[in-house]
Amino acid sequence: MQTVVIVVHLMIVTVMIGAVLLQKSEGGGLGMGGGAGFMSSRGTANLLTRTTAILAVCFFATSLLLSWLASYNRAPSSIIGTTPASQTQPAGGAAPVAPPSAGGLLDTLKKADEQQNQAPAAPQAPKSQ
């Protein structure tokens, strides 16, 4: 359904762009005013103005319909309080998991930083990483 509405929406957009570009500019902003058209000047202006207005209403309606369709199937989600699928609780009961006392990432980084800050006893060759 959403794909059909998107295709209709894009068709409306292309026709609306064409209708706007066919309209005669008032004041000759681009220097392309005048010239003979396929209809009289007044008839073309009325037809193109009405067509643009109708296409604008259709564009607005399809935009609202697309936003409604996008939010219709969306399930509420939260990044707070959700557990990853790999850390599911056992079926026997919910036992609290104690954090590791040592050996975590921050502890490892702290130890590495302390080792780098210590001055070497003797000159050493540079280590390649």
CORQUI-V14900 format. One line per field, one symbol per residue. phi: phi as a letter, one per 40 degrees, with the letter a starting at -180 (. if undefined). A space follows every 50 residues. Layout:
phi = ???
This chain:
phi = .cccccccccccccccccccccccccggdbgbcggcbcbccccccccccc ccccccccccccccccccccccccccbaccgbbcccbccccciccccccc cagccccccccccccccccccbcbccccb
